[in-house]
């Protein structure tokens, strides 16, 4: 008789040691339980009728209200594809202009890393988590205080992110407050990011005039302009609008310059519900999507198919005070709804989640980050920004939280992956083996061991010990353990993926303020 059981019977003897050995063995990338680019999209906060209503409102906003304050060059680009510049200074977009833009807009974007192993494929509802922001403070966990963030802190954050498997990209999360000159700030921010990690980097520029120098530096790192254009490993985070429904003139000029330089662009609309966007969640979503679609017309009028991410970032206000509330449940809903609408258009999507209002890595931080980040992932957001390290509603950034949040994001990605159902995973034959003449439990069974690493995620830092074991281990504290891990990385890991000769050429040509490692 043929044995159809895919798992031969296994006794418990040696089971615990086998499980320990299996956990220690490295897994092939395709077998890892979580990895960049898992497919989300199972969570849809908008039903069909709501989705239709939001989309209709988006078209109406663009056609009847439009956007004001575009630079002259932008008006020319957009009008060249059918947009209408009114006597009131507003550019309006007939429905056919939006539809034609959607036909030629880039899909299936690859955001490159300096090393191909870190490339991110932005297709469908594939999910990636990373950093972002412009925090002006670094969180001092040990001192329970905040200090101004510096250039070294950006480099240190990049080094830590390089070591975090569940943080898939590094967008500049802080402002270097110790660099006063705006040009020096932009150039050194790019340098600190790309020397700290091989993962894809996002950055912003203060003025268009600063972009060519940064791109020249990136050419050196890439090995020439052609190599850079083939694999641009830095994207521009561009606040091209000042909500509500106004172009940001200087940022638009920056956008034009980075597009000419072959750099992907994140079209970022960051209205605040109740202040610079409607207080209603549906209205905030509609305005944000309308603004990024206007930006998409602008980009594709310049270079059809240029890689652009639709960055709908509507933020939440605590309407009692007017203060931003980045860790609220409403923020999670806003992000998820924006992702759903952009997925409907099959556009590369980006939005913010994980922006805890909590000032320190604590219980409040955990529930705020976890709830908003998992909603973004389940909704199928391609790029979930600000998901690690951020505190105080974007005002503070914490290096220890990068390490804690790496565990949190692993759990989020496991939720995104969902439940795989097939004959093997339903395990009926395994049940027969265990229950009919077997040991009556699944410990040590081959089927259990086979899924330990492929279906289950184990935190690197979080404590799962019993109270007795916890006491025996010296009562480890999460923040203390994160600080130890942070210190180990920053004292032992100095990336060398940019050769010393290239680094010296950069330092000879550009005013680099970061000390040599």
N, C-alpha and C positions, 0 to 999 in steps of 0.2 A: 504493500500500500504506500502511495506517495504521501510524504509528510508535507502538507501545505503551509505549515507554520513557518513564517519567515524568521522567527526567533527560536533557536534551539533552547531547550530547557536549561536553565541555569540555577544552581544552588547558591545560597547566600555566602558560602565559604569564600572568603577573599573579596566579597562584594565591596566593602568599605574601602579597601586599598585600591581596588580597581577604579572606584569612583574618584578617589584622590588622584590617581595617575592620569585618568582621563581629563580631569580639570586642568592638570598641569601641562597637557600636551597642546601645542598650538594647532588651531583649526585652519583649514583652507578657507579663503575668503568667502566662497559660495556656501560654506556650511555654517558660518557664524550666525548665531540667532538674531543679532542685529548688526546692521551695516548701513553705510550711507545709501540713500536712494530707495529705501523700501516704499512700496506703494501705499499711500493713504487714500482718503476720499470716502471712507465709510460713514463719516459723520457729516450730515447735511442739515444745518440749522434752518435753511430756507426750504419750504415745500415748493411744489411746482408753481402754484399760483403766486407765491411770494417772489420766486425767482423771476417770473415773467414781469411782475410789477416793478421790481428793482431795475431790470434791464430796460424796460420802457422809460422809466424815469431817467436813466443814464442818457439815453438818446435825446430825451426832451431837454435835459439840462444843457447838453452840448449844442443843440440846435437853437434853443430859445434864449439861453443866458450866455453861453460861451465863456471865454476867459479874457481878461484884460492884461495890459502891461507887458505884452511880448516885445522883445527887442525887434528892431526893424528887420534884421536878418531873419528872425524867426517868423515874422509876419510874411515875408517873401516866400520862405520855404513852405509854410502851411497853405498859403493862398495858391501856390503853384500846383497843389494837388486838389484844389476845389474849396478850401476853407474861405470864409467870407469875412473881410475886415470891415467892420461897421464904422460909421461916423462917430460913434460913442467910444471908440477905442477898444472895443471888444472883438475878438475873433470868434466866429461861430462856425459850427461844423455840421453841415447837412448830413443826413443819415448815410447817404451813399459814400461820403468821404470816410466815415468810420468803417463802413463795411469794406471798402477798398483797402484801407489800411490793414484791417484784420486779415485780409487775404494774403498780403505780402509780408506781414510781420513775422519775425523769426520765431520758430518753434524749435524744440529739440536742441536747446542751447547747451553747450558744454562750457562750464567755468573751469578753466585749467588751473592746476597747481604747478609749482615749479617742477614737481615730480609727477609723472602720469598717474601714479598710484592714488593721488589725491584729487584727480579730476572728478567733477560733479556733473552728472547728466540731468539736466532740467527738462524732463519729458513727462507728459501726463501728470500724474499726481505723486511723483517721487518726492520724498521728503528729506530735507537736510537741515540740520540744526547748527547754529553758529553764534558768534558774538556780533555786537555792533554798539553804536551809541557815541555820545560825546560827553561822557561824565567828566566833571571838573574836579572830582575828589577820588582819592583812593581810600578804601576802607581799611582801617587799622583794627583788626579783630582783637588782638591782644590788649590794645589800649582802649577798646570800645569807643573809638573816635574816628574822625575823618581828617585827612590832610590833602593838600592840593596835589593833583596827579602830575607826574613828570614824564619826560621822554623815556627814561629808563624803565618806568612802569609799563609803558606800551611794549617795549622790547621784552620785558619779563613776562607779560601776559602772552605774547606770541610764543615764547619758548614753552610755556606751560601748555598752551593749546596744541602745540606740536605733539605733545605726549598724551593727549586726551582722545581716545578712540571715538567717543560719541559727540565730540565737537568737531564738525566737519569742515568749517571754514573760519577764517579770522578776519572780521571787519573791525577796523580801528574802534576800540571801545571807550577810549579816553582822549582828552585833549592835553597836550603837553604844556602845562601852565608855566614851565620854566623857559619856554622858547617864546620870546616876545615878537620877533619879526615874523609877519605872516608867511612870506616866502620860505624862510627857514623852517617854519612850522610844517608847512605842507611837504617839503622835500624830506625833512627828517622823519616825519611820520611814516611816509612811504618806506624809507630806508629801515626804520626800526621794525616795521611789520615784515618786510620781505626777507630781512636777515634773520628774523626770529623764528620763522616757520616756512615750510615748503607748501603748506596748504594755500588754497586760494585766498587772496587778500582783497578786502574792500577798503577804500579810502575816499576822502573828499578833498576838494580844492577850494581855497578862498577866492581866488581870481583866475580868470582864463589865462593871464600872462604867465602863471606859474606852471601850467600844464606841460609845455614843451620841455622844460628842464627835467621834470619828473619822468617823462617818457624817454628822454635821452638816457637817463640813468637806467631805466628798465631795459632799454636796448642793450646796454653793457652787460646786464645780468643775464639776459636771454641769449646773448651771443650774436646780436645784430638785429636790425629792424625787421628783416624777413622772418627771423626766428620768433621775434616778439609777436608779429602780426599773425603768425601761424598758431601760436599758443599764448595769448595774452593772459597772464596769471594775476593781474590786478584789475578790479573793476571800480568804476566811479559811482559812489553813492551820491546822488544828485537831488537836492531839494529844489526841483525846477519850478515848483509852485509855492506861493504863499497863500494858503487857504484863507478865505473862501474864493476859489475860482479866479486867481490872479497868477500870472506867470511871475517868477522871480528873475528879473532881468539878468543880473550878474551870473546867477547859477545857470541860466540858459546859455549864456556865452561860454561858460565852463563846459557845459554839455556839448556844444558844437565843437569845442577844441578837442575833447577826449574822443569824440566820434571820429574826427579827422585822424586822430592818432591810433585808431584801431582798438580802443579800450571799450569793453562792455560797460553798459550803464544801467544803474538801478534808478528807475524813475520813481522818486519818493514823494508821496503826498502825505503830509503829516498834520492833518487837521485835528483839532481837539473838540470833541463833542460838547456842545453847549457853549463854546467860545468861538472857534473858527470853523466849526462844522455844526450841522444840526444836532440838537441834543438827542433826538431819537436815533436809535441804532440803525434802523432802515435808512433814514436820511443821511447819516454819516457814511454808511456804506455806499450809497448812490453817489454822493458827492466825490468820495475818494476814487471810485472807479471811473467816474466821468473825467476827473483831473488826470489820471494816468493814461486814459485813452487819448486825451488831447496831447499829452506828451508823446504817446506812441505815434500819432500823426506827425508830429514835429520830427521825431527821429527818422521815421521811414520816408519822409519827404526829403531829408538830407541823403540818407543811404538806405535804400530799400533792403530790408532783411538784416539790418544791423542788430547785433545781440542786445536786447533790452529786457530787463526784468520789470514787471509791473508791481511797483512797491506801494501797495495800499496800506498806509500806516495810520489810520484814524485812532486817536488816543481818547481815553475816557477822562472826563472831569468828575470829581466829586462835587455834585451840584450844590452841596451845602456851603462849600468854601471856594469853589472854582479851581482848586488844586488838581493837578494830574493824579490819576490813580491807575498806574500801570499794572497792578497786580489783581485787579478786580475781575469778577466773573463776567461783567459786561465787556471788559477788554478781550477776554477769551472769545466771547460771542462775535464781537466786531471782527477779530482776526479770522475766525472760522468762516464767517459769512463772506468776507472779502475773498478768501481762498475759493469758496464754492463758486462765486460769480466768475472769477478769473479762470477757474477750471472749466466752466461752461464755455468760455471763449477759447479754451485750449491755449492760454497764454502763460508764459513763465511767470510765476507768482512769488511775491515776497511780502512779508509783513512781520510785525513785531509781536513777540510773546516772551514771557519770562521776566518782565520788568518789575520786579518786586517793589512794593512800597516799603517793605521792611528795610530797616537801616543796617541790619546785621544778618549773617546767616543763622537763622533761628527757625522756630516752628512756623511763624508767619511767612517767612521767606519760602519755606518748603512748600506750603500749600498754595501760595500765590504762583510760584514758578511752575510747580508740577501741574496745576489745573490749567493754566493758560497754555503751557507748552504742549501738553498732550492734546488739547483741543485743536491747536494749529496742525499738529501732525495727523490726527484722525481726519481732519478736513482736507488733507492732501495738499497743504501748502508746500511749494517747492523749496523755498528758502525761509526758514524761521529765524529771524534775526533777534539779537539781544536776549537769547535764551540762556546764556550762561554768564555768571559773574556780576550781573547788574543789580543795583539796589537803589532805594530812595527815588523811585520813579525816574531813573536815568541820571541822577545827580551823583551817585557813588558807584564805584566799581571795586570788586573784591577779588583778589588773586586766589584766596582760599576757596571762595565760592566756585571758581572755575573747576576745581577738583571735586567739590561736593556735587555740583550741578552735572558733572560728567556722569556720575552714577544716576542722577535723576533722569537725564536724557536717555540713558540706556533703557530705563524702565518705560519711558515714553515711546521709544522706538519699538520696544517689544509690543506695546499696545497697538501701534501702527501696523505692525506685521499681521496681527490678528491670529485667528485659529485656522490651522490647516486641517481639512477633513478629507480623508481618503481611507482605503481599506487598511492600510498599515497603521495610521494614527488612531483609527477607531478601536484597534487592539482587541478585537473579539477573540482571535486565536491566542493571544497572550493571556486573556482571561481564562480560557479553557486550560491552558498550560498551568496556570497558577492555582486555579480553583478545583480542577479535577485531578486529584492525585498529586498536586503540587504542594508547595510550602504554605500556601494561603496568604502570601504577601508578595509584593513586587520588588522588595529590596534585593539588590544584587542580580536581578534578572537582566539578561542581555538587552531586552527592549528598554528597560529603565536606563541602563548605562548608555545606550545608543542615542537617547534623546537628551541626556543631561546637558550636553554642550550645544546641541543644535536647536533645542526649543526653549531652553531656560537661560536667563541672564543673571549673572551673579555680580553684585556690586563690588567694586575694588576697595571702597573705603567704608561704606556703611556697615554697622554692626548688627549681626544676626545671631549672636551668641545668646545662650540662656543667662539668666541673672547670675547663676553660680559661676559659669564660665567667664562672664563679664567681670566678676569680682576677681577671679583668678588671673585675668589678663591685666589687672590694674585699673579697672573701670575706665576704659578708653572713652574719650570725649571726641565727638565728631570734628569740632572746630580745631581742637588741638592736633588731632591726627592729620587733618587737612594742612595745617601749618607745617607739620613735619614733612609731609610730601612736597609741599611748595618749596620749602628750604632745600630739600634734597635735589629737586630739579634745578633750582636757580644756582646752587653751588657746584653742581656736577655736569650740567648739560649746557654746552656752548655750541650751537649749530655751526657747521662749517660747510654747508652746501654751496655757499658762494665762495669761490676760491680767493686766496689771499691776493693774487695778482689783480683780479677783477675788483676786489674791495679797495685795493690801493689806487687803482685807476679812478674809482668813484670818489675816493677821498681827495684825489688830486684835482678833480674837475668840479666838485660840489662841496658846499660848506656843510660837512657832516659834523654834528655836535655830539653824537653818541660815542662814548669812549670805546676804544677797542676792547674786545672781550679778553 
